[in-house]
């Protein structure tokens, strides 16, 4: 028969107290200003780049691999590959970049540094922007600027200001798996309409 101390300890572990303890243990980590800054990658462009695709900031998987659109479920390489008629998804990363440049397509992100928990754009805090104006000055043949997702478009258009009027602007549905409002086939049609004939 348990003694009184054991009985008191058992009584303290009610389902409610166990649930509260579980919530505390599994509660999401709060954002703090001391979280490390994440950095974007250098631009991938050439002198004859005709189309520049701008994202927001590489996600966690991309940062870990040091590759643009490194998450295996991100549809970027499939989408662009179908538009230009190349199996980008099946290529090694360096070959993907080289093929993009051969098709006069460049890549960069609008955000230079930011704090973020996870990979969602909605979690981005304390961001600084890449100098898009300076990059555009080095691309004399650029005709189209395509934004991959809403955050990239909002920040990128604000950074470009009136200079955006010099280019054909394309707003692409995000290639991220987190954007599920459109099926892949619908995304592909939008990307094809935006990029076909521009690069």
Residue pairs with C-beta under 8 A, 6 or more apart in sequence:
2 10
28 117
29 117
31 115
31 117
31 123
31 125
33 115
33 126
35 115
35 117
36 115
37 113
37 114
37 115
37 126
38 57
38 58
38 63
38 113
38 114
38 115
38 116
39 112
39 113
40 57
40 58
40 108
40 109
40 111
40 112
40 113
40 130
41 58
41 66
41 68
41 108
41 109
43 106
43 107
43 108
43 130
43 135
44 68
44 97
44 100
44 101
44 106
44 107
44 108
45 52
45 101
45 106
45 107
45 108
45 135
45 138
45 139
46 101
46 104
46 106
47 138
47 139
47 140
47 141
48 104
48 141
49 101
49 104
49 105
49 106
49 139
49 141
49 142
50 104
50 105
50 141
50 142
50 143
50 144
50 198
50 199
51 104
51 105
51 106
51 142
51 143
51 144
51 145
51 146
51 195
51 198
51 199
52 105
52 106
52 107
52 108
52 135
52 136
52 139
52 142
52 144
52 145
52 146
53 80
53 105
53 106
53 107
53 108
53 146
53 147
53 148
53 172
54 107
54 108
54 109
54 110
54 132
54 145
54 146
54 147
54 148
54 152
54 156
55 68
55 69
55 107
55 108
55 109
55 110
55 148
55 149
55 152
56 109
56 110
56 111
56 121
56 124
56 148
56 149
56 151
56 152
56 155
57 109
57 111
57 114
57 116
57 121
57 124
57 127
58 68
58 69
58 70
58 109
59 70
59 71
59 74
59 119
59 176
60 118
60 119
61 70
61 71
61 72
61 74
61 119
62 68
62 69
62 70
62 71
62 74
63 70
64 70
65 93
67 93
68 76
68 97
68 107
69 76
69 77
69 175
71 119
71 176
71 177
73 177
74 175
74 176
74 177
75 175
75 177
75 184
75 187
76 148
76 175
77 88
77 89
77 96
78 88
78 89
78 184
79 175
79 187
79 188
79 191
80 88
80 100
80 105
80 191
80 195
81 87
81 88
81 89
82 188
82 191
82 192
83 188
83 191
83 192
83 195
83 196
84 99
84 103
84 105
84 195
84 199
86 99
86 103
88 96
88 99
88 100
91 99
97 107
100 106
100 107
103 199
104 141
104 199
105 195
105 199
106 139
106 142
108 130
108 132
108 135
109 130
109 152
110 129
110 130
110 132
110 147
110 152
110 155
110 156
110 159
111 124
111 127
111 128
111 129
111 130
111 155
112 127
112 128
112 129
112 130
113 127
113 128
114 124
114 125
114 126
114 127
114 128
115 124
115 125
115 126
115 127
116 123
116 124
116 125
117 123
119 176
119 178
120 178
121 149
121 150
121 151
124 151
127 155
129 155
129 159
132 156
132 159
132 160
133 159
133 160
133 163
136 142
136 160
136 163
142 167
143 167
143 168
143 198
144 167
144 168
144 169
144 170
144 194
144 195
144 198
144 199
145 156
145 160
145 164
145 167
145 168
145 169
145 170
146 169
146 170
146 171
146 172
146 194
146 195
146 198
147 153
147 156
147 157
147 169
147 170
147 171
147 172
148 172
148 174
148 175
149 172
149 173
149 174
149 175
149 176
149 179
150 171
150 174
153 171
157 164
157 169
168 198
170 194
170 195
170 198
171 194
172 190
172 191
172 194
173 179
173 181
173 182
173 186
173 187
173 190
173 191
175 187
175 191
182 190
